[in-house]
């Protein structure tokens, strides 16, 4: 993150953040919809 503030793009760190974000959405998205459907 510090590299981005100083204008130095760090491709590896950006890719890691994108993969982690996609994994969180893939796990919690379906779980959230499942809970939402059960409450209605």
PyMOL CGO cylinders between C-alpha atoms (Angstrom):
from pymol import cmd
from pymol.cgo import CYLINDER

trace = [
    CYLINDER, 0.00, 0.00, 0.00, 2.84, 2.36, 0.79, 0.3, 1, 1, 1, 1, 1, 1,
    CYLINDER, 2.84, 2.36, 0.79, 4.23, 1.86, -2.72, 0.3, 1, 1, 1, 1, 1, 1,
    CYLINDER, 4.23, 1.86, -2.72, 0.96, 2.97, -4.27, 0.3, 1, 1, 1, 1, 1, 1,
    CYLINDER, 0.96, 2.97, -4.27, 0.96, 6.16, -2.21, 0.3, 1, 1, 1, 1, 1, 1,
    CYLINDER, 0.96, 6.16, -2.21, 4.47, 6.96, -3.43, 0.3, 1, 1, 1, 1, 1, 1,
    CYLINDER, 4.47, 6.96, -3.43, 3.49, 6.26, -7.04, 0.3, 1, 1, 1, 1, 1, 1,
    CYLINDER, 3.49, 6.26, -7.04, 5.15, 2.88, -7.41, 0.3, 1, 1, 1, 1, 1, 1,
    CYLINDER, 5.15, 2.88, -7.41, 2.68, 0.31, -8.74, 0.3, 1, 1, 1, 1, 1, 1,
    CYLINDER, 2.68, 0.31, -8.74, 3.20, -3.10, -7.19, 0.3, 1, 1, 1, 1, 1, 1,
    CYLINDER, 3.20, -3.10, -7.19, 1.55, -5.67, -9.46, 0.3, 1, 1, 1, 1, 1, 1,
    CYLINDER, 1.55, -5.67, -9.46, 1.94, -8.60, -7.09, 0.3, 1, 1, 1, 1, 1, 1,
    CYLINDER, 1.94, -8.60, -7.09, 0.23, -6.86, -4.20, 0.3, 1, 1, 1, 1, 1, 1,
    CYLINDER, 0.23, -6.86, -4.20, -2.60, -5.62, -6.41, 0.3, 1, 1, 1, 1, 1, 1,
    CYLINDER, -2.60, -5.62, -6.41, -3.17, -9.13, -7.77, 0.3, 1, 1, 1, 1, 1, 1,
    CYLINDER, -3.17, -9.13, -7.77, -3.20, -10.54, -4.23, 0.3, 1, 1, 1, 1, 1, 1,
    CYLINDER, -3.20, -10.54, -4.23, -5.80, -8.01, -3.09, 0.3, 1, 1, 1, 1, 1, 1,
    CYLINDER, -5.80, -8.01, -3.09, -8.00, -8.75, -6.12, 0.3, 1, 1, 1, 1, 1, 1,
    CYLINDER, -8.00, -8.75, -6.12, -7.80, -12.52, -5.52, 0.3, 1, 1, 1, 1, 1, 1,
    CYLINDER, -7.80, -12.52, -5.52, -8.63, -12.16, -1.82, 0.3, 1, 1, 1, 1, 1, 1,
    CYLINDER, -8.63, -12.16, -1.82, -11.54, -9.83, -2.63, 0.3, 1, 1, 1, 1, 1, 1,
    CYLINDER, -11.54, -9.83, -2.63, -12.93, -12.24, -5.21, 0.3, 1, 1, 1, 1, 1, 1,
    CYLINDER, -12.93, -12.24, -5.21, -12.64, -15.13, -2.76, 0.3, 1, 1, 1, 1, 1, 1,
    CYLINDER, -12.64, -15.13, -2.76, -14.53, -13.20, -0.08, 0.3, 1, 1, 1, 1, 1, 1,
    CYLINDER, -14.53, -13.20, -0.08, -17.32, -12.34, -2.52, 0.3, 1, 1, 1, 1, 1, 1,
    CYLINDER, -17.32, -12.34, -2.52, -17.45, -15.95, -3.75, 0.3, 1, 1, 1, 1, 1, 1,
    CYLINDER, -17.45, -15.95, -3.75, -17.82, -17.25, -0.19, 0.3, 1, 1, 1, 1, 1, 1,
    CYLINDER, -17.82, -17.25, -0.19, -20.03, -14.65, 1.46, 0.3, 1, 1, 1, 1, 1, 1,
    CYLINDER, -20.03, -14.65, 1.46, -22.21, -13.71, -1.54, 0.3, 1, 1, 1, 1, 1, 1,
    CYLINDER, -22.21, -13.71, -1.54, -24.05, -17.04, -1.72, 0.3, 1, 1, 1, 1, 1, 1,
    CYLINDER, -24.05, -17.04, -1.72, -24.24, -17.27, 2.07, 0.3, 1, 1, 1, 1, 1, 1,
    CYLINDER, -24.24, -17.27, 2.07, -25.82, -13.83, 2.26, 0.3, 1, 1, 1, 1, 1, 1,
    CYLINDER, -25.82, -13.83, 2.26, -28.38, -14.67, -0.42, 0.3, 1, 1, 1, 1, 1, 1,
    CYLINDER, -28.38, -14.67, -0.42, -29.21, -17.94, 1.34, 0.3, 1, 1, 1, 1, 1, 1,
    CYLINDER, -29.21, -17.94, 1.34, -29.93, -16.13, 4.61, 0.3, 1, 1, 1, 1, 1, 1,
    CYLINDER, -29.93, -16.13, 4.61, -31.87, -13.42, 2.78, 0.3, 1, 1, 1, 1, 1, 1,
    CYLINDER, -31.87, -13.42, 2.78, -34.10, -15.96, 1.02, 0.3, 1, 1, 1, 1, 1, 1,
    CYLINDER, -34.10, -15.96, 1.02, -34.85, -17.80, 4.27, 0.3, 1, 1, 1, 1, 1, 1,
    CYLINDER, -34.85, -17.80, 4.27, -35.98, -14.63, 6.06, 0.3, 1, 1, 1, 1, 1, 1,
    CYLINDER, -35.98, -14.63, 6.06, -38.51, -13.74, 3.34, 0.3, 1, 1, 1, 1, 1, 1,
]
cmd.load_cgo(trace, "trace")
